[in-house]
Amino acid sequence: MDTFHAAGWQLTLDGYIVLTIGVCKHVQDHGGEALGDDVAARLDELHLRKIDLADWVFILNVDGYVGDSTRREILYALANNKQVTYLEPNKIPHDLTATLPGKEGGDEC
C-alpha cells in the first residue's frame, strides 16, 4: 500500500488525475476479501470501469509481482487500447512481455 500512496502522491503532484484503489482486497488492514466474494467481485468490476475512464494504466509491479486481478486488468486495458506502463519495466512477468509494444510472442525476455 505504501507504493500505491507514494505513486499516487507523485503522479498527482505531476499534474495527473489519479484513479487508484480505495479498498485493497489482499491487505489485512483493508480487508476487502474479508467482506466476501461478492464485494471482491464488485471491486474487480470497479477497477475495470476506472480503466475505461483512464488514458493510460500504470502498473505497480513491485519486485516484479503481478497478481491475477492485475493481470486481468492489464489484458483488459490493452484490449481497450489503453497504454500500459510499469513501475519496474525490467521486471515484467514473462507471460506479459508479449503485450509490450514491438514484441511478437512471448519468447523475448
N, C-alpha and C positions, 0 to 999 in steps of 0.2 A: 504494500500500500504506500510505503514511503516513496517508491519510484513513481507511482501514479500522481501523488501530490506534487512531487518535485517537477515532473514533466508538465503537469497542468499549470503550475506556477510560472514556469519559464515560458511556455507557449503563450500564456495569457499576457505576460509582460512583453512578449514579442509581437503582440497585436492580433493573435488568433482567437477565434471563438472556439472554446474547448468543450466538446461533448464527451464527458468521461463517465465512469461508473459512479453510481450513487450508493450501491449495495454490492459488495463483493461476495459472490457465492461461496468462496472457498476459505475465507479468512475467519477464524474463530470469533473474533470480537465484532464482526459484522453480521455473521450468522444467516446469510441468505439461504443456504441449503437447509439449515435447521428449521426454516419456516415452511418447508415442504416442497415436494416436487412441482406442484402447480406454481409456486412462487418462482422457483428456479426457471421453469419454462417461460414464465412471463418476463423474467429478466433477460433471458436469451432473446426473446422476440423484441424487447425494447432496444437491445443493442443493435439489432438489425435495422430498426427504424432510425436509430441515430446514424447508422451508416448511410441510410437513404438520404439524410439531411447533409451529410458531410461532403466536402470536396475531396478530402484525402484522409487516409487512415494511418495512424502512427502506432505501430505495434511495439509494446514494451516487452521485448523478448529477453528479459534479464537472464544472464548466463545461458542464453540460447533456448530457454524454456518457452514453449508454445503449447498450451493446453488444448483439449478437444474443442471447447467452446470458441476459443480464439481462432483455432484452425478453421472452423466452420465460418467464422466471421471474415477471415481473410479471403476464403474462397468466394463468399457472398459478395464482398467488396469488389473483388476482381471481376466477377461475373456481371457486376453492375457498373463496370468501367470506372471504378474509383482507384486512384493512385494509392499504393500501399508502400510505406517506408518502415524501417525497423530501427529501434534503438541501437541494437548491436548487429549491423549488417553482415558482419563476418561470422555470425553465429546463428544463421537461419537454418532450421531443421532441413535435412536432406530432401524430404518429400515435398518441401515448399520451394526449393531452389528453382524448380521448373517454372514457377509462377513469376520469376523475375523477368523484367524486360530484356529481350535479347537471348533468353535461354530457350532451348528446344529440348524437351525431355528432361529427365531427372539425373542424367549421368554427370553433369557438371557440378562439382563441389569444390 
